[in-house]
Amino acid sequence: MSTDEKAAHIRRLLDTEGDSVQENTRVFNQGRYAAVEDLEDYEGLKDRARDIKEDAISRLPELIDELTETVEENGGHVYLASDAADANRYISEVAEKENAETLVKSKSMTSEEIDVNEALEAAGVEVYETDLGEFVLQVADESPSHIVGPAIHKSRREIADLFNSEFEPDEPLETAEELTMFAREYLGERVKEADIGMTGANFLVAENGTLLLVTSEGNARKSAVAPDTHIAVSGVEKILPNFEDLQPFIELIARSGTGQDLTSYLTLLTPPVSTPTLDFESDEPLSEADGDREFHLVLIDNGRMAMREDSELKETLYCIRCGACANVCANFQHVGGHAFGGETYSGGIATGWEAGVHGQESAEEFNDLCTGCSRCVNQCPVKIDIPWINEVVRDRINRGETSSEFDFLVEGLTPDAEPGGVSLQKRFFGNFGTVAKLGSATAPVSNWFAELPPSRWAMEKVLRIDSRRELPTFADETLQEWFLVREGLAPADADREVVLYPDTYTNYISPERGKAAVRTLEALDVRVVLPDLPESGRAPLSQGMLSTARQQAHETYAGLAEQLDASRDVIVVEPSDLAMFRGEYEKFLPEASFDRLSDASYEVLEYVYGLVANDSEKTDVLSGGPGRVAYHSHCQQRTMGLGEYTEALLEELGYDVLTSTVECCGMAGSFGYKSQYYELSMDVGYELEDEFERAGERDRTVLASGTSCTDQLDSLLERKPRHPVELIAPDTE
Amino acid sequence: MPTVDTFEDALDGLAVETTRLAPETFEETIAEVVTVPAVGTSLPVESVSLEDTAVLTDPSPAEIDTAITGVTGATLGIAEYGSVILPSTPAGDEAVSLFCDHHVVVIDGDDIVPDMPTAVGTMATTLADDRESAVIATGPSATADMGALVRGAHGPKTVHALVIES
């Protein structure tokens, strides 16, 4: 898809499906926040779930054998299908053997993955989706837009119109109740006459052959027990060793997905089940009914065993398909799975699934919609590092990309370590540190030049930088230049020494926040050093330029090692850089180096909070309230649990703080500059605008921790946003 | 009994009515909570039986299809969630608890455990070891797929729990 086509696709979805997706994912998401609060030991439960999955995937081949043996012992059949075609062939053969005319099916993403409906229909079997969401999609001939709520992109009104035109009921259907009862009756009849019932499986237990189905409607139970043949389709990754391993998942899956404590039905089937088969026309008592049942478990590989061998994609197999990563994602909330998804799976973890089961090209279309904001990381019940998987796949896509027509412009000239295929747009943002350095050296000429219409035109044409987005302006004097001149002002008898990390934005674009950080720290008797340090690697990482990011991580650590040796703490102003030091560097550096740097690194207000926490007199040197502020914490800062320090410090200083509750500002680094995403970025941003522009809040001073958030707020509001440290810095030079 | 109180509170939050009763008043209570035609299966609570009630036991599939109420027993209850464990038996518990609009579930107060880890532990030694099937049912069937929460998607629209206290 070209940039223009992608922009048009996103625009269309924002207009048609955006509102419905947004409303539904929000309900799920808010429900999750409330539901996990009720849990006594949420983190402990997640750790156990993670441990169980790690163990199960590590000995998957042996668990497959054990499960196969158990199910066969129970009287069922197991078929291990290598791919979709193999699975469909087996399923069609079973249908043929049973002389099946109709099959009722309960929702299963794995069966969507193999397109089993098409295969069955080609074999002459009528398939009825009995999950009401899936049923709506089957009638509308659409694909799911969410892994848990497949039809959340459709409003009640649209469903009513669809049913009324398709089924022409005597009285037009209107309410959710009427629509549900209509579908219940219609599908109830299909269940009664079906020859085969098909379900997925949320979990499979190797030791006894139990499969767990997590549902609320009751259709999975009906599909599994009403017909005398049950086919369960499941990916191999869903096997757990023991029955008791189900417990953390039982308590986590619905909470993580829809925000319910439990779903109505957690069906523990150990097929073939002993419950009598049901011929609803029969007058024979159940005690005399035929209990002869057939059960087929189709275990699907379809790329999973290869994912298991792939050190970066392996974690995807821990996924329990709860949809939490989609629900918490600001971009997903606005466009839904029809933009943020591939052939089958959608949302954050979909990149891993699509790359693994359908191949990289299926992940390519939507992979960029993950901005790496990390909001999903804490929400995942099995603690999968979803943004990392997205960056890895992005890197692989970059490497596989065909050469751009502009390659000759950059080959050998860019300072990165990437191959020629990386798009110019990604290269530009990935090398933004170099751009900033050059731009700043020639400011104000570069600022003037960048804003000239021909320059904007060229940037739009070549780099696809949206001309509606205001460009950052480079400072005439960098933070480091300012610091060099005033170095003599440092406190003579400092309590401690720190390194202020001069990130690209703080150094070249917003030196005011760096200056404020220096003044604040010095006022609190901290001596600041400001060495020349390389970029953290955040910019190339977010473009999927992994080798450049790795190289910069090594260089940054090398530059900081001596500072750490001198027992200096590292103070970071830009939260996304701190997230590198505390997070992604674990993937790039030796363990001891990572531990050393991450243990010694602090966000500036987190550090200041620590300095004043034990000595309330120290707050006197800072600029205190009263005053009313509206504060937007940065996404990665929130993931690290650091927003609270800023809030607490501001309140301690006497400010009245309104903190934004929206998931994101919509900017996430370079995201909003790109032509294809500009409108989505703004659509997400309008929510933040609404929160800060509400009546009664418009007088508040606007504060934001991240540069991208500041840029976005600047374009949304009349008020000019500042970094919190600029507000509290003492009023010295 | 604090566990039963917690169970009742949780069920209340699920829009499930609970009646706590002594075995002696079982038959009259059944008459009050059941809408006929009603079908049922033999109950796992020793002190009570459906024998002298209007509930038809050992029904045919056709009778299940036309019944309004289904009465079955639960082998276990989970207080913190208001969940009941409904076994899947050759006597047809699965069908009777699922296909009727109104489900009356009968449970012995002594079979209610406080939390999910205890319940899973118990099920691992009873149900799982014997390779049986069961449903952990929490409230009536429900869906939000049609734009608002509706109770009674494919399964029962209403559930009434009878807790036998001796």
Interface residues (C-beta under 8 A of the other chain):
Chain A: N74 T130 D131 L132 G133 V136 G149 A151 S155 R156 R157 I159 T175 A176 E177 L179 T180 M181 A183 R184 L187 G188 V191 K192 V205 E207 N208 G209 T210 S216 E217 G218 N219 R221 K222 V225 A226 N242 F243 E244 L246 Q247 I250 E251 T258 D261 L262 T263 S264 Y265 L266 T267 L268 L269 T270 P271 V273 S274 T275 P276 L278 D279 F280 E281 S282 D283 E284 P285 L286 S287 A289 G291
Chain B: D58 P59 S60 P61 A62 E63 I64 D65 Y81 S83 S88 T89 P90 A91 G92 D93 E94 A95 L98 F99 M116 P117 V120 G121 M123 A124 L127 A128 D129 R131 E132 S133 A134 V135 I136 A137 T138 G139 P140 S141 A142 T143 A144 D145 M146 G147 A148 L149 V150 G152 A153 H154 G155 P156
